[in-house]
Amino acid sequence: MKFSSKSKYIYIKFLVFGSRIVRKLKYYSLKIRGYSGISPKSIIEHGVGFDKVNPESIIIEDGAVVSSGTLILSHEHVFSKNKYTTIIEKNAYIGVRCTILPGAVVGRESIIGACSVIRRKIPPYAFVTGNPAKVVGFKLKPEEIIEYERENYPENERIPLEKLERDYSKYFLNRLDEIKEFTKI
């Protein structure tokens, strides 16, 4: 079947409009079930599992992408009174079939590799993979992150250079040999 250029345009517009409707329906469905901390500007793919015992303690910020098959938890045990806030910060990307355990924080702009298990705080702009998840790199150097944040974030939301340098040294520079060994194929 051959489409004219006008019908191709209409078809593409229909697909874009349709995907927006599906995303809105998914967002409102989650909102109704008590997941009040999920941003309508985040992308939640099909098949993501959410903690049903403590739904209000899952926070997913603007621009975050959670891929299919991911499981996000916010409590230890059904009968436990311990509840934790699990946070996925702005523009973070969670790969397919990851598990995010209670109390974990995925830092802003981080990239989590497929099938990773996140147990604790992940620094902003980090590449993370494995079970348990380990930082294997950063998207940018601290000075480049400062420039990027100047262009993309208001001044009150920017991460200080000292924190970026501390994270870069702690999770990357001081562990290069360990990272090389961990990522060997």
C-alpha positions as CSV (number, residue, x, y, z in Angstrom):
1,M,0.0,0.0,0.0
2,K,1.4,3.4,-1.0
3,F,0.8,6.6,0.9
4,S,0.8,10.1,-0.5
5,S,2.9,12.6,1.4
6,K,-0.3,14.2,2.8
7,S,-1.6,10.9,4.1
8,K,1.8,10.0,5.6
9,Y,1.7,13.4,7.5
10,I,-1.8,12.7,8.8
11,Y,-0.8,9.1,9.8
12,I,2.2,10.4,11.7
13,K,0.1,13.2,13.4
14,F,-2.4,10.4,14.4
15,L,0.4,8.3,15.9
16,V,1.9,11.2,17.9
17,F,-1.6,12.3,19.1
18,G,-2.5,8.7,20.0
19,S,0.7,8.2,22.0
20,R,0.0,11.4,24.0
21,I,-3.5,10.1,24.8
22,V,-2.1,6.8,26.0
23,R,0.5,8.5,28.1
24,K,-2.1,10.7,29.8
25,L,-4.4,7.7,30.4
26,K,-1.6,5.8,32.0
27,Y,-0.7,8.8,34.2
28,Y,-4.3,9.3,35.4
29,S,-4.7,5.6,36.0
30,L,-1.6,5.7,38.3
31,K,-2.9,8.9,40.0
32,I,-6.2,7.2,40.8
33,R,-4.4,4.2,42.3
34,G,-2.5,6.5,44.8
35,Y,0.7,7.1,42.9
36,S,0.6,10.8,43.5
37,G,4.4,11.3,43.2
38,I,4.6,10.5,39.5
39,S,5.1,13.4,37.1
40,P,2.8,13.6,34.1
41,K,6.0,14.7,32.2
42,S,7.7,11.3,32.9
43,I,7.6,8.3,30.6
44,I,6.5,5.0,32.1
45,E,6.6,2.2,29.6
46,H,4.4,-0.9,29.5
47,G,4.8,-3.5,32.2
48,V,6.4,-1.4,34.9
49,G,5.6,-2.8,38.4
50,F,4.9,-0.4,41.2
51,D,4.8,-1.1,45.0
52,K,1.1,-1.5,45.9
53,V,1.6,-1.4,49.6
54,N,3.1,2.1,49.8
55,P,2.3,3.9,46.5
56,E,2.5,7.4,47.8
57,S,6.3,7.0,48.5
58,I,7.3,6.5,44.9
59,I,8.4,9.7,43.3
60,I,9.3,10.0,39.6
61,E,10.2,13.5,38.4
62,D,9.9,15.3,35.1
63,G,11.6,13.8,32.1
64,A,12.4,10.5,33.8
65,V,12.1,7.4,31.6
66,V,11.3,4.0,33.2
67,S,11.6,1.1,30.7
68,S,9.4,-2.0,30.6
69,G,9.7,-4.7,33.1
70,T,11.2,-2.5,35.8
71,L,10.1,-3.0,39.4
72,I,10.0,-0.1,41.8
73,L,9.5,-0.9,45.5
74,S,9.0,1.4,48.6
75,H,8.6,-1.0,51.5
76,E,10.5,-4.0,52.9
77,H,7.8,-6.5,53.7
78,V,4.0,-6.5,53.5
79,F,3.6,-6.7,57.3
80,S,6.5,-4.3,58.0
81,K,5.9,-0.8,59.3
82,N,9.1,0.4,57.6
83,K,8.3,2.5,54.6
84,Y,10.8,4.3,52.4
85,T,10.6,7.0,49.8
86,T,12.0,5.8,46.4
87,I,13.0,8.6,44.1
88,I,13.8,8.8,40.4
89,E,15.1,12.3,39.7
90,K,14.7,14.5,36.7
91,N,15.7,13.1,33.3
92,A,17.0,9.8,34.7
93,Y,16.8,6.8,32.4
94,I,16.1,3.3,33.8
95,G,16.9,0.4,31.5
96,V,14.7,-2.6,30.9
97,R,13.9,-5.0,33.8
98,C,15.7,-3.1,36.5
99,T,14.8,-3.5,40.2
100,I,14.8,-0.4,42.3
101,L,14.7,-1.3,46.0
102,P,13.1,0.7,48.8
103,G,14.8,4.0,49.7
104,A,16.9,4.1,46.6
105,V,17.5,7.5,44.9
106,V,18.4,7.6,41.2
107,G,20.2,10.9,40.6
108,R,19.3,13.4,38.0
109,E,20.3,12.6,34.4
110,S,21.7,9.1,35.5
111,I,21.6,6.2,33.1
112,I,20.8,2.8,34.6
113,G,21.8,-0.3,32.6
114,A,19.3,-3.1,31.9
115,C,18.6,-5.7,34.6
116,S,20.5,-3.6,37.3
117,V,19.5,-3.7,40.9
118,I,19.6,-0.3,42.6
119,R,20.0,-0.5,46.4
120,R,21.0,3.0,47.4
121,K,21.7,6.6,46.2
122,I,23.1,6.9,42.7
123,P,24.9,10.2,42.0
124,P,23.7,12.6,39.3
125,Y,25.0,12.1,35.8
126,A,26.3,8.6,36.5
127,F,26.3,5.5,34.3
128,V,25.3,2.5,36.5
129,T,25.0,-1.2,35.8
130,G,25.1,-4.6,37.5
131,N,23.7,-6.5,40.4
132,P,24.3,-4.9,42.8
133,A,24.5,-1.7,40.7
134,K,27.9,0.0,40.5
135,V,28.9,3.3,39.0
136,V,31.0,2.6,35.9
137,G,31.3,6.1,34.5
138,F,29.8,9.6,34.2
139,K,28.1,11.3,31.3
140,L,30.2,14.4,31.6
141,K,33.1,15.8,33.6
142,P,32.2,18.1,36.5
143,E,33.2,21.2,34.6
144,E,31.0,20.1,31.7
145,I,28.1,19.4,34.0
146,I,28.3,22.9,35.4
147,E,28.0,24.3,31.8
148,Y,25.2,22.0,31.0
149,E,23.3,23.0,34.1
150,R,23.8,26.7,33.4
151,E,21.9,26.2,30.2
152,N,19.2,23.8,31.4
153,Y,18.4,24.4,35.1
154,P,17.5,27.4,37.1
155,E,20.2,28.6,39.5
156,N,18.4,27.3,42.7
157,E,18.3,23.8,41.2
158,R,22.0,23.5,40.1
159,I,24.3,21.1,41.8
160,P,27.4,22.7,43.3
161,L,30.8,22.0,41.7
162,E,32.2,20.7,45.0
163,K,29.6,18.0,45.2
164,L,30.1,17.0,41.5
165,E,33.9,16.8,42.0
166,R,33.5,14.8,45.2
167,D,31.1,12.3,43.5
168,Y,33.4,12.1,40.4
169,S,36.4,11.3,42.5
170,K,34.6,8.9,44.9
171,Y,32.7,6.9,42.4
172,F,35.0,7.1,39.3
173,L,38.6,8.4,39.6
174,N,39.4,6.5,42.8
175,R,38.0,3.2,41.4
176,L,39.3,3.0,37.8
177,D,41.0,-0.3,38.3
178,E,37.9,-1.8,40.0
179,I,35.7,-0.5,37.2
180,K,37.9,-1.9,34.5
181,E,37.8,-5.3,36.2
182,F,34.0,-5.2,36.7
183,T,33.3,-4.2,33.1
184,K,35.7,-6.9,31.5
185,I,34.0,-9.2,29.1
